[in-house]
Amino acid sequence: MTNQYEVLGKAPTAEELKNLAPDEIHLTIKNLNAGYGKMEILHNFDLFVKKAQSLCLIGPNGAGKSTILHSIYGFTNIFSGQIELDGKEITNLTPAEKLKSVGIAYILQDNSVFPDMTVEENLLMGGYIKENTDESYQEAERIFEKYERLRNRRNQPAKVLSGGERRLLEISRALVMKPSVLLVDEPSIGLEPRYIEMVFEILRDLQVNEKKTIILVEQNAKKGLEFADIGYVLVSGQTAIAGEGDDLLSNPDVGRLFLGG
């Protein structure tokens, strides 16, 4: 750990992290060591988030934030430790099994919309592993009812969408499988400020009204902590500070290192 982060002090214990997600813990990570190839990036990492709670991961580049999302979804090598959803171990399930069987959806940070397919076709791609395609159509209709921006463009190629509308389509496509957990990687990246507000309003609605559990990585630490119930500050593959979003926003160490304060 570099000197500038040593002031962050003693890392929170698993029990302290658990206290931030009282009651019904939905997703648990216990003592996870994971990475890519033979390189270990996460070291003895713990995470606890309850049903319909939002958790934001912040920290410097290379701290392991996206690796946590990748590990939950099945994109990394897991050397030891385990991941549980509602008490059931899901550590070694494939991404397809995570999406289809246990209801975890991953929303990529890159522009993953198919530009020449229509908005509706893009949405239906979210249900490509469903055996019952009627369910995908029903869920797509529900999404069109909910989001007028997409409904008005349903038969147009996705390339006509604004940046914010594309992000809305990416989020909506993940909803076709009716997940209980949304893993959201850098929702504000590359967006104009007005669209950033829109995207966070959409995520807030999904959390509050549809009871989605949301774990997000956000480079804009201030925005992410304003949105999230709880936050973890990552340094070198471990949690250095954790707390409620508002508490981290007012923490002088967090402010100095990550909020430009």
Backbone as CSV, one residue per row, in Angstrom:
resi,resn,N_x,N_y,N_z,CA_x,CA_y,CA_z,C_x,C_y,C_z
1,MET,0.859,-1.192,0.000,0.000,0.000,0.000,0.893,1.240,0.000
2,THR,0.582,2.174,-0.872,1.436,3.358,-0.973,1.210,4.291,0.214
3,ASN,2.208,5.130,0.465,2.178,5.984,1.653,0.940,6.861,1.751
4,GLN,0.486,7.396,0.601,-0.644,8.325,0.670,-1.908,7.660,1.220
5,TYR,-1.958,6.323,1.174,-3.156,5.635,1.659,-2.994,5.103,3.086
6,GLU,-1.809,5.203,3.645,-1.586,4.642,4.978,-2.409,5.355,6.042
7,VAL,-2.753,6.615,5.793,-3.563,7.363,6.749,-4.975,6.796,6.879
8,LEU,-5.351,5.935,5.929,-6.701,5.382,5.991,-6.858,4.429,7.177
9,GLY,-5.752,4.016,7.740,-5.817,3.291,9.011,-6.225,1.843,8.867
10,LYS,-6.793,1.321,9.948,-7.095,-0.103,10.054,-8.305,-0.459,9.178
11,ALA,-8.143,-1.517,8.401,-9.229,-1.949,7.515,-10.411,-2.461,8.335
12,PRO,-11.641,-2.276,7.839,-12.808,-2.765,8.578,-12.845,-4.292,8.623
13,THR,-13.337,-4.823,9.721,-13.466,-6.276,9.860,-14.727,-6.757,9.141
14,ALA,-14.818,-8.073,8.937,-16.013,-8.648,8.313,-17.253,-8.302,9.133
15,GLU,-17.109,-8.299,10.460,-18.259,-7.997,11.327,-18.709,-6.550,11.143
16,GLU,-17.754,-5.646,11.007,-18.094,-4.237,10.780,-18.788,-4.049,9.426
17,LEU,-18.317,-4.782,8.423,-18.952,-4.707,7.109,-20.375,-5.257,7.171
18,LYS,-20.540,-6.333,7.921,-21.864,-6.960,8.045,-22.855,-6.011,8.710
19,ASN,-22.366,-5.190,9.633,-23.246,-4.239,10.327,-23.820,-3.172,9.393
20,LEU,-23.166,-2.968,8.239,-23.679,-2.005,7.258,-24.822,-2.593,6.432
21,ALA,-25.010,-3.898,6.532,-26.091,-4.574,5.792,-26.909,-5.415,6.759
22,PRO,-27.576,-4.756,7.729,-28.320,-5.513,8.722,-29.524,-6.221,8.097
23,ASP,-30.149,-7.072,8.850,-31.347,-7.795,8.411,-31.003,-8.843,7.352
24,GLU,-31.722,-8.769,6.246,-31.694,-9.845,5.254,-30.530,-9.651,4.280
25,ILE,-29.394,-10.301,4.556,-28.242,-10.180,3.650,-28.535,-10.978,2.386
26,HIS,-28.396,-10.300,1.264,-28.757,-10.903,-0.025,-27.533,-11.538,-0.688
27,LEU,-26.451,-10.769,-0.750,-25.233,-11.243,-1.410,-24.066,-11.144,-0.436
28,THR,-23.305,-12.207,-0.345,-22.166,-12.279,0.578,-20.923,-12.723,-0.173
29,ILE,-19.797,-12.057,0.098,-18.490,-12.526,-0.365,-17.645,-12.758,0.879
30,LYS,-17.069,-13.953,0.998,-16.291,-14.294,2.183,-14.856,-14.629,1.807
31,ASN,-13.935,-13.825,2.323,-12.512,-14.166,2.265,-12.052,-14.528,0.856
32,LEU,-12.418,-13.694,-0.104,-12.187,-14.022,-1.514,-10.795,-13.609,-1.969
33,ASN,-10.112,-14.542,-2.617,-8.856,-14.260,-3.311,-9.092,-14.594,-4.779
34,ALA,-8.980,-13.579,-5.643,-9.341,-13.775,-7.043,-8.531,-12.853,-7.937
35,GLY,-8.481,-13.200,-9.211,-7.759,-12.374,-10.177,-7.858,-12.959,-11.562
36,TYR,-6.818,-12.714,-12.372,-6.817,-13.142,-13.762,-5.552,-13.959,-14.016
37,GLY,-5.695,-15.104,-14.704,-4.549,-15.996,-14.870,-4.032,-16.406,-13.511
38,LYS,-2.741,-16.176,-13.274,-2.163,-16.512,-11.965,-2.037,-15.276,-11.075
39,MET,-2.473,-14.127,-11.592,-2.289,-12.885,-10.837,-3.468,-12.656,-9.893
40,GLU,-3.164,-12.585,-8.610,-4.199,-12.346,-7.605,-4.364,-10.842,-7.401
41,ILE,-5.603,-10.366,-7.546,-5.886,-8.927,-7.407,-6.662,-8.634,-6.132
42,LEU,-7.613,-9.504,-5.790,-8.378,-9.346,-4.545,-7.780,-10.235,-3.475
43,HIS,-7.609,-9.669,-2.274,-6.959,-10.418,-1.183,-7.889,-10.469,0.032
44,ASN,-8.333,-11.672,0.363,-9.183,-11.875,1.560,-10.320,-10.857,1.609
45,PHE,-11.005,-10.722,0.489,-12.029,-9.677,0.351,-13.390,-10.157,0.869
46,ASP,-14.037,-9.300,1.667,-15.378,-9.584,2.187,-16.349,-8.513,1.708
47,LEU,-17.598,-8.913,1.502,-18.639,-7.954,1.116,-19.990,-8.481,1.591
48,PHE,-20.824,-7.583,2.082,-22.173,-7.939,2.530,-23.127,-6.852,2.048
49,VAL,-24.167,-7.261,1.348,-25.177,-6.291,0.903,-26.547,-6.936,1.070
50,LYS,-27.491,-6.149,1.589,-28.814,-6.719,1.835,-29.729,-6.490,0.637
51,LYS,-30.865,-7.146,0.674,-31.855,-7.031,-0.395,-32.255,-5.564,-0.578
52,ALA,-32.298,-5.120,-1.846,-32.716,-3.762,-2.205,-31.834,-2.675,-1.602
53,GLN,-30.562,-3.015,-1.363,-29.579,-2.039,-0.895,-28.630,-1.734,-2.048
54,SER,-28.043,-0.527,-2.039,-27.046,-0.184,-3.054,-25.687,0.004,-2.397
55,LEU,-24.661,-0.521,-3.067,-23.288,-0.453,-2.559,-22.399,0.061,-3.680
56,CYS,-21.634,1.096,-3.387,-20.725,1.683,-4.381,-19.277,1.372,-4.018
57,LEU,-18.512,0.909,-4.991,-17.088,0.632,-4.819,-16.293,1.782,-5.440
58,ILE,-15.459,2.433,-4.638,-14.610,3.503,-5.165,-13.158,3.205,-4.812
59,GLY,-12.263,3.941,-5.437,-10.842,3.750,-5.166,-10.022,4.069,-6.398
60,PRO,-8.707,4.081,-6.266,-7.846,4.423,-7.405,-7.907,3.360,-8.496
61,ASN,-7.450,3.711,-9.689,-7.363,2.733,-10.775,-6.489,1.566,-10.338
62,GLY,-6.917,0.363,-10.689,-6.139,-0.821,-10.350,-6.360,-1.344,-8.949
63,ALA,-7.314,-0.758,-8.223,-7.556,-1.193,-6.836,-8.328,-2.501,-6.764
64,GLY,-8.989,-2.883,-7.876,-9.735,-4.143,-7.882,-11.244,-3.982,-7.915
65,LYS,-11.713,-2.772,-8.192,-13.165,-2.516,-8.145,-13.927,-3.364,-9.171
66,SER,-13.521,-3.265,-10.436,-14.212,-4.050,-11.466,-13.976,-5.543,-11.274
67,THR,-12.835,-5.899,-10.697,-12.547,-7.319,-10.446,-13.572,-7.925,-9.489
68,ILE,-14.097,-7.116,-8.579,-15.141,-7.609,-7.670,-16.387,-7.960,-8.469
69,LEU,-16.816,-7.051,-9.361,-17.979,-7.346,-10.203,-17.713,-8.577,-11.069
70,HIS,-16.517,-8.635,-11.654,-16.166,-9.775,-12.511,-16.183,-11.084,-11.720
71,SER,-15.743,-11.032,-10.483,-15.709,-12.249,-9.662,-17.117,-12.713,-9.307
72,ILE,-17.976,-11.755,-8.964,-19.364,-12.115,-8.643,-20.012,-12.768,-9.858
73,TYR,-19.699,-12.243,-11.044,-20.382,-12.717,-12.251,-19.732,-13.952,-12.886
74,GLY,-18.474,-14.234,-12.505,-17.836,-15.438,-13.021,-16.812,-15.214,-14.103
75,PHE,-16.215,-14.018,-14.138,-15.227,-13.691,-15.170,-13.775,-13.825,-14.685
76,THR,-13.556,-14.200,-13.432,-12.180,-14.248,-12.906,-11.810,-15.660,-12.461
77,ASN,-10.535,-15.818,-12.170,-10.086,-17.032,-11.481,-10.244,-16.809,-9.990
78,ILE,-10.955,-17.701,-9.332,-11.125,-17.597,-7.887,-10.226,-18.645,-7.237
79,PHE,-9.266,-18.145,-6.453,-8.274,-19.029,-5.836,-8.782,-19.606,-4.523
80,SER,-9.540,-18.815,-3.783,-10.131,-19.302,-2.528,-11.215,-18.330,-2.101
81,GLY,-12.021,-18.763,-1.136,-13.131,-17.952,-0.660,-14.424,-18.334,-1.354
82,GLN,-15.516,-17.689,-0.966,-16.779,-18.033,-1.600,-17.735,-16.860,-1.718
83,ILE,-18.676,-17.034,-2.643,-19.717,-16.044,-2.920,-21.056,-16.736,-2.713
84,GLU,-21.945,-16.071,-1.978,-23.249,-16.669,-1.687,-24.367,-15.682,-2.044
85,LEU,-25.470,-16.228,-2.522,-26.682,-15.442,-2.739,-27.794,-16.090,-1.918
86,ASP,-28.352,-15.328,-0.986,-29.380,-15.850,-0.067,-28.916,-17.149,0.604
87,GLY,-27.628,-17.167,0.988,-27.089,-18.311,1.716,-26.679,-19.496,0.860
88,LYS,-26.937,-19.419,-0.459,-26.582,-20.523,-1.354,-25.266,-20.188,-2.054
89,GLU,-24.316,-21.121,-2.020,-23.021,-20.836,-2.644,-23.150,-20.818,-4.166
90,ILE,-22.612,-19.767,-4.772,-22.688,-19.619,-6.238,-21.303,-19.357,-6.838
91,THR,-20.254,-19.568,-6.036,-18.892,-19.148,-6.414,-18.494,-19.577,-7.811
92,ASN,-18.724,-20.843,-8.143,-18.176,-21.387,-9.383,-19.196,-21.560,-10.499
93,LEU,-20.369,-20.943,-10.356,-21.339,-20.987,-11.450,-20.826,-20.145,-12.624
94,THR,-21.211,-20.526,-13.836,-20.820,-19.748,-15.020,-21.646,-18.463,-15.088
95,PRO,-21.192,-17.466,-15.867,-22.004,-16.263,-16.029,-23.430,-16.565,-16.512
96,ALA,-23.574,-17.501,-17.437,-24.924,-17.848,-17.924,-25.782,-18.397,-16.797
97,GLU,-25.197,-19.234,-15.950,-25.947,-19.778,-14.809,-26.278,-18.685,-13.805
98,LYS,-25.339,-17.761,-13.600,-25.599,-16.648,-12.669,-26.800,-15.835,-13.140
99,LEU,-26.859,-15.593,-14.455,-27.942,-14.788,-15.008,-29.262,-15.554,-15.011
100,LYS,-29.211,-16.811,-15.473,-30.442,-17.571,-15.699,-31.002,-18.175,-14.422
101,SER,-30.118,-18.714,-13.583,-30.583,-19.508,-12.442,-30.698,-18.723,-11.144
102,VAL,-29.799,-17.750,-10.927,-29.810,-17.070,-9.624,-30.114,-15.574,-9.720
103,GLY,-30.265,-15.044,-10.936,-30.752,-13.673,-11.072,-29.732,-12.582,-10.820
104,ILE,-28.509,-12.772,-11.355,-27.493,-11.723,-11.281,-27.229,-11.226,-12.705
105,ALA,-27.343,-9.925,-12.916,-27.108,-9.344,-14.240,-25.936,-8.373,-14.173
106,TYR,-25.149,-8.367,-15.235,-23.950,-7.517,-15.296,-24.130,-6.491,-16.413
107,ILE,-23.977,-5.218,-16.082,-24.116,-4.143,-17.068,-22.729,-3.571,-17.333
108,LEU,-22.225,-3.806,-18.540,-20.853,-3.450,-18.891,-20.654,-1.946,-18.928
109,GLN,-19.390,-1.526,-18.706,-19.093,-0.094,-18.798,-18.924,0.345,-20.243
110,ASP,-18.572,-0.593,-21.131,-18.355,-0.223,-22.530,-19.697,-0.093,-23.235
111,ASN,-19.682,0.617,-24.346,-20.902,0.749,-25.143,-21.213,-0.608,-25.767
112,SER,-22.198,-1.311,-25.217,-22.475,-2.679,-25.658,-23.766,-2.785,-26.455
113,VAL,-24.303,-1.649,-26.909,-25.502,-1.654,-27.747,-25.115,-2.078,-29.169
114,PHE,-25.982,-2.850,-29.819,-25.766,-3.227,-31.222,-26.356,-2.110,-32.097
115,PRO,-25.512,-1.293,-32.725,-25.992,-0.046,-33.333,-26.972,-0.233,-34.480
116,ASP,-26.826,-1.304,-35.265,-27.681,-1.470,-36.446,-28.941,-2.279,-36.165
117,MET,-29.036,-2.861,-34.974,-30.272,-3.535,-34.581,-31.227,-2.503,-34.005
118,THR,-32.519,-2.769,-34.089,-33.483,-1.828,-33.524,-33.402,-1.839,-32.004
119,VAL,-33.990,-0.833,-31.397,-34.044,-0.769,-29.934,-34.734,-2.019,-29.386
120,GLU,-35.823,-2.427,-30.029,-36.547,-3.618,-29.563,-35.691,-4.871,-29.692
121,GLU,-34.989,-5.010,-30.802,-34.122,-6.186,-30.987,-33.018,-6.209,-29.945
122,ASN,-32.452,-5.039,-29.654,-31.435,-4.956,-28.602,-31.994,-5.423,-27.265
123,LEU,-33.201,-4.961,-26.947,-33.825,-5.352,-25.683,-34.003,-6.863,-25.614
124,LEU,-34.505,-7.441,-26.691,-34.794,-8.886,-26.693,-33.521,-9.718,-26.572
125,MET,-32.371,-9.133,-26.969,-31.096,-9.848,-26.802,-30.824,-10.131,-25.329
126,GLY,-31.412,-9.322,-24.450,-31.226,-9.554,-23.015,-31.798,-10.873,-22.551
127,GLY,-32.745,-11.425,-23.312,-33.356,-12.706,-22.924,-32.922,-13.861,-23.793
128,TYR,-31.730,-13.736,-24.400,-31.318,-14.748,-25.385,-31.174,-16.151,-24.791
129,ILE,-30.965,-16.252,-23.480,-30.826,-17.600,-22.906,-32.127,-18.105,-22.282
130,LYS,-33.183,-17.335,-22.420,-34.485,-17.809,-21.923,-35.006,-18.916,-22.837
131,GLU,-35.561,-19.975,-22.235,-36.171,-21.017,-23.055,-37.519,-20.533,-23.599
132,ASN,-38.204,-19.713,-22.808,-39.522,-19.221,-23.202,-39.386,-17.792,-23.747
133,THR,-39.380,-17.663,-25.083,-39.175,-16.332,-25.664,-40.369,-15.411,-25.396
134,ASP,-41.550,-15.999,-25.164,-42.718,-15.163,-24.843,-42.445,-14.303,-23.616
135,GLU,-41.727,-14.864,-22.639,-41.403,-14.113,-21.416,-40.554,-12.891,-21.742
136,SER,-39.616,-13.055,-22.684,-38.758,-11.932,-23.083,-39.591,-10.820,-23.704
137,TYR,-40.547,-11.219,-24.561,-41.416,-10.212,-25.198,-42.276,-9.500,-24.158
138,GLN,-42.794,-10.264,-23.195,-43.621,-9.654,-22.142,-42.810,-8.651,-21.322
139,GLU,-41.574,-9.036,-21.001,-40.726,-8.154,-20.189,-40.324,-6.923,-21.001
140,ALA,-40.067,-7.118,-22.307,-39.734,-5.985,-23.176,-40.907,-4.994,-23.229
141,GLU,-42.123,-5.524,-23.314,-43.301,-4.639,-23.334,-43.417,-3.852,-22.030
142,ARG,-43.124,-4.520,-20.926,-43.180,-3.834,-19.626,-42.156,-2.702,-19.585
143,ILE,-40.990,-2.960,-20.136,-39.929,-1.939,-20.162,-40.338,-0.765,-21.056
144,PHE,-40.952,-1.068,-22.203,-41.419,0.009,-23.088,-42.502,0.852,-22.411
145,GLU,-43.351,0.187,-21.631,-44.378,0.942,-20.899,-43.738,1.880,-19.882
146,LYS,-42.656,1.421,-19.285,-42.007,2.174,-18.213,-41.177,3.338,-18.759
147,TYR,-40.510,3.119,-19.898,-39.568,4.121,-20.402,-40.006,4.643,-21.775
148,GLU,-40.624,5.805,-21.760,-41.129,6.401,-23.002,-39.997,6.671,-23.988
149,ARG,-38.825,7.025,-23.471,-37.677,7.327,-24.339,-37.373,6.144,-25.264
150,LEU,-37.466,4.933,-24.710,-37.204,3.740,-25.524,-38.415,3.392,-26.384
151,ARG,-39.601,3.554,-25.824,-40.829,3.207,-26.558,-40.925,4.002,-27.862
152,ASN,-40.570,5.268,-27.794,-40.669,6.122,-28.980,-39.676,5.736,-30.075
153,ARG,-38.665,4.959,-29.705,-37.613,4.596,-30.666,-37.564,3.086,-30.925
154,ARG,-38.577,2.363,-30.501,-38.463,0.896,-30.470,-38.129,0.285,-31.823
155,ASN,-38.594,0.879,-32.925,-38.364,0.313,-34.255,-37.233,1.003,-35.015
156,GLN,-36.516,1.884,-34.317,-35.397,2.587,-34.953,-34.077,1.907,-34.572
157,PRO,-33.064,2.024,-35.423,-31.766,1.441,-35.060,-31.201,2.127,-33.809
158,ALA,-30.537,1.346,-32.987,-30.053,1.867,-31.702,-29.027,2.985,-31.881
159,LYS,-28.416,3.080,-33.064,-27.401,4.126,-33.269,-27.992,5.531,-33.225
160,VAL,-29.324,5.665,-33.328,-29.926,7.006,-33.268,-30.065,7.499,-31.820
161,LEU,-29.842,6.638,-30.843,-30.036,7.020,-29.440,-28.931,7.949,-28.960
162,SER,-29.281,8.829,-28.021,-28.269,9.649,-27.341,-27.466,8.762,-26.392
163,GLY,-26.382,9.315,-25.851,-25.562,8.553,-24.904,-26.361,8.070,-23.706
164,GLY,-27.200,8.954,-23.170,-28.013,8.578,-22.012,-29.033,7.513,-22.346
165,GLU,-29.628,7.615,-23.546,-30.612,6.613,-23.964,-29.945,5.256,-24.207
166,ARG,-28.732,5.289,-24.715,-28.001,4.014,-24.902,-27.748,3.351,-23.558
167,ARG,-27.353,4.154,-22.562,-27.122,3.577,-21.230,-28.423,3.028,-20.649
168,LEU,-29.523,3.736,-20.874,-30.836,3.250,-20.432,-31.158,1.915,-21.107
169,LEU,-30.843,1.800,-22.403,-31.096,0.553,-23.125,-30.239,-0.579,-22.570
170,GLU,-28.979,-0.285,-22.235,-28.101,-1.317,-21.662,-28.646,-1.806,-20.321
171,ILE,-29.096,-0.873,-19.500,-29.671,-1.255,-18.204,-30.956,-2.059,-18.413
172,SER,-31.801,-1.569,-19.331,-33.090,-2.227,-19.574,-32.912,-3.626,-20.134
173,ARG,-31.911,-3.778,-20.995,-31.655,-5.112,-21.577,-31.343,-6.120,-20.482
174,ALA,-30.615,-5.676,-19.460,-30.309,-6.573,-18.338,-31.567,-6.940,-17.551
175,LEU,-32.584,-6.069,-17.598,-33.807,-6.301,-16.820,-34.706,-7.365,-17.434
176,VAL,-34.472,-7.697,-18.694,-35.342,-8.675,-19.371,-35.311,-10.026,-18.645
177,MET,-34.180,-10.359,-18.021,-34.075,-11.626,-17.286,-34.615,-11.519,-15.855
178,LYS,-35.178,-10.381,-15.512,-35.748,-10.144,-14.179,-34.768,-10.497,-13.044
179,PRO,-33.567,-9.908,-13.077,-32.567,-10.211,-12.042,-32.929,-9.574,-10.704
180,SER,-32.364,-10.133,-9.635,-32.528,-9.506,-8.310,-31.312,-8.658,-7.966
181,VAL,-30.164,-8.956,-8.611,-28.918,-8.212,-8.364,-28.432,-7.606,-9.677
182,LEU,-28.139,-6.301,-9.644,-27.553,-5.626,-10.802,-26.117,-5.234,-10.474
183,LEU,-25.186,-5.693,-11.287,-23.788,-5.287,-11.182,-23.566,-4.225,-12.253
184,VAL,-23.250,-3.007,-11.841,-23.213,-1.882,-12.781,-21.804,-1.297,-12.794
185,ASP,-21.145,-1.381,-13.961,-19.750,-0.940,-14.071,-19.698,0.441,-14.721
186,GLU,-19.339,1.446,-13.933,-19.139,2.820,-14.413,-20.363,3.376,-15.164
187,PRO,-21.511,3.501,-14.498,-22.709,3.973,-15.211,-22.594,5.373,-15.780
188,SER,-21.720,6.220,-15.214,-21.658,7.613,-15.690,-20.589,7.843,-16.746
189,ILE,-19.807,6.820,-17.064,-18.637,7.024,-17.922,-19.051,7.528,-19.315
190,GLY,-18.421,8.606,-19.756,-18.643,9.139,-21.092,-19.946,9.888,-21.284
191,LEU,-20.705,10.120,-20.202,-22.010,10.768,-20.346,-21.954,12.251,-19.985
192,GLU,-22.798,13.042,-20.659,-22.965,14.447,-20.279,-23.664,14.505,-18.913
193,PRO,-23.439,15.588,-18.150,-24.021,15.678,-16.803,-25.523,15.417,-16.730
194,ARG,-26.286,15.926,-17.711,-27.755,15.736,-17.624,-28.124,14.267,-17.748
195,TYR,-27.344,13.520,-18.532,-27.636,12.097,-18.682,-27.170,11.303,-17.462
196,ILE,-26.111,11.793,-16.823,-25.656,11.138,-15.586,-26.776,11.173,-14.552
197,GLU,-27.403,12.335,-14.408,-28.531,12.459,-13.472,-29.637,11.471,-13.826
198,MET,-29.942,11.368,-15.112,-31.014,10.480,-15.568,-30.703,9.025,-15.229
199,VAL,-29.456,8.621,-15.486,-29.077,7.233,-15.235,-29.176,6.901,-13.746
200,PHE,-28.722,7.820,-12.885,-28.805,7.543,-11.446,-30.258,7.563,-10.948
201,GLU,-31.098,8.376,-11.568,-32.527,8.344,-11.222,-33.133,7.000,-11.593
202,ILE,-32.734,6.454,-12.742,-33.234,5.141,-13.176,-32.785,4.052,-12.197
203,LEU,-31.509,4.101,-11.803,-31.002,3.113,-10.850,-31.706,3.235,-9.508
204,ARG,-31.943,4.467,-9.054,-32.650,4.678,-7.786,-34.062,4.086,-7.849
205,ASP,-34.748,4.302,-8.965,-36.092,3.750,-9.147,-36.060,2.220,-9.098
206,LEU,-35.063,1.618,-9.742,-34.970,0.158,-9.743,-34.712,-0.382,-8.338
207,GLN,-33.925,0.347,-7.572,-33.651,-0.077,-6.198,-34.881,0.088,-5.309
208,VAL,-35.490,1.263,-5.348,-36.570,1.588,-4.414,-37.882,0.905,-4.797
209,ASN,-38.223,0.980,-6.073,-39.547,0.506,-6.493,-39.570,-0.931,-6.991
210,GLU,-38.428,-1.414,-7.497,-38.400,-2.799,-7.976,-37.533,-3.693,-7.095
211,LYS,-37.039,-3.113,-5.997,-36.302,-3.866,-4.968,-35.066,-4.590,-5.509
212,LYS,-34.385,-3.958,-6.466,-33.142,-4.530,-6.980,-31.995,-4.225,-6.010
213,THR,-31.129,-5.182,-5.832,-29.883,-4.965,-5.101,-28.849,-4.497,-6.125
214,ILE,-28.193,-3.375,-5.856,-27.286,-2.785,-6.848,-25.878,-2.665,-6.274
215,ILE,-24.920,-3.237,-6.987,-23.503,-3.059,-6.642,-22.866,-2.361,-7.835
216,LEU,-22.315,-1.166,-7.588,-21.757,-0.433,-8.713,-20.335,0.021,-8.448
217,VAL,-19.596,0.100,-9.539,-18.273,0.733,-9.553,-18.469,2.088,-10.206
218,GLU,-17.946,3.141,-9.580,-18.157,4.485,-10.136,-16.900,5.318,-9.950
219,GLN,-16.334,5.765,-11.087,-15.121,6.590,-11.044,-15.415,7.960,-10.426
220,ASN,-16.631,8.452,-10.663,-17.060,9.713,-10.052,-17.496,9.385,-8.620
221,ALA,-16.519,9.387,-7.709,-16.764,8.917,-6.342,-17.869,9.705,-5.647
222,LYS,-17.895,10.994,-5.865,-18.918,11.828,-5.212,-20.311,11.407,-5.660
223,LYS,-20.489,11.218,-6.957,-21.793,10.837,-7.504,-22.194,9.455,-6.985
224,GLY,-21.237,8.532,-7.005,-21.529,7.177,-6.563,-21.927,7.112,-5.098
225,LEU,-21.225,7.876,-4.249,-21.525,7.853,-2.808,-22.808,8.609,-2.490
226,GLU,-23.121,9.642,-3.273,-24.403,10.331,-3.084,-25.562,9.377,-3.370
227,PHE,-25.358,8.508,-4.342,-26.412,7.557,-4.728,-26.527,6.385,-3.747
228,ALA,-25.394,5.822,-3.352,-25.402,4.519,-2.682,-25.712,4.611,-1.184
229,ASP,-26.339,3.548,-0.685,-26.577,3.427,0.755,-25.253,3.272,1.497
230,ILE,-24.389,2.406,0.942,-23.095,2.157,1.587,-21.990,2.184,0.535
231,GLY,-20.775,2.441,0.992,-19.631,2.483,0.090,-18.447,1.754,0.680
232,TYR,-17.665,1.154,-0.196,-16.381,0.560,0.188,-15.298,1.314,-0.580
233,VAL,-14.263,1.748,0.133,-13.094,2.355,-0.510,-12.038,1.269,-0.657
234,LEU,-11.690,0.943,-1.894,-10.719,-0.126,-2.153,-9.330,0.439,-2.380
235,VAL,-8.353,-0.233,-1.833,-6.946,0.074,-2.095,-6.215,-1.261,-2.197
236,SER,-5.543,-1.481,-3.316,-4.717,-2.679,-3.511,-5.469,-3.980,-3.213
237,GLY,-6.693,-4.085,-3.739,-7.436,-5.343,-3.637,-8.060,-5.623,-2.296
238,GLN,-8.103,-4.614,-1.420,-8.707,-4.792,-0.099,-9.537,-3.558,0.251
239,THR,-10.481,-3.729,1.176,-11.300,-2.600,1.607,-10.561,-1.830,2.696
240,ALA,-10.268,-0.559,2.419,-9.544,0.272,3.384,-10.500,0.999,4.320
241,ILE,-11.637,1.452,3.790,-12.666,2.145,4.579,-14.020,1.669,4.065
242,ALA,-14.982,1.549,4.958,-16.356,1.263,4.546,-17.286,2.067,5.440
243,GLY,-18.444,2.424,4.908,-19.404,3.168,5.713,-20.625,3.515,4.899
244,GLU,-21.577,4.180,5.528,-22.721,4.682,4.773,-22.232,5.745,3.792
245,GLY,-22.914,5.847,2.657,-22.479,6.781,1.615,-22.261,8.190,2.129
246,ASP,-23.214,8.689,2.924,-23.116,10.057,3.447,-21.913,10.227,4.373
247,ASP,-21.628,9.191,5.164,-20.492,9.261,6.090,-19.169,9.325,5.320
248,LEU,-19.080,8.544,4.235,-17.846,8.564,3.446,-17.683,9.907,2.735
249,LEU,-18.797,10.496,2.310,-18.727,11.812,1.662,-18.156,12.869,2.593
250,SER,-18.434,12.727,3.875,-17.955,13.732,4.835,-16.649,13.320,5.521
251,ASN,-16.105,12.154,5.147,-14.847,11.683,5.730,-13.683,12.445,5.091
252,PRO,-12.880,13.171,5.881,-11.823,14.009,5.283,-10.785,13.223,4.490
253,ASP,-10.462,11.983,4.936,-9.486,11.173,4.195,-10.025,10.786,2.824
254,VAL,-11.283,10.371,2.796,-11.921,10.008,1.521,-11.990,11.251,0.626
255,GLY,-12.367,12.388,1.223,-12.477,13.626,0.468,-11.158,14.030,-0.153
256,ARG,-10.106,13.943,0.628,-8.788,14.388,0.159,-8.286,13.499,-0.981
257,LEU,-8.524,12.179,-0.845,-7.953,11.235,-1.816,-8.821,11.032,-3.038
258,PHE,-10.144,11.091,-2.873,-11.012,10.659,-3.972,-12.060,11.674,-4.403
259,LEU,-12.301,12.684,-3.610,-13.376,13.623,-3.941,-12.839,14.998,-4.325
260,GLY,-11.528,15.121,-4.399,-10.932,16.402,-4.757,-11.039,17.435,-3.648
261,GLY,-11.253,16.938,-2.392,-11.431,17.874,-1.272,-10.167,18.069,-0.488
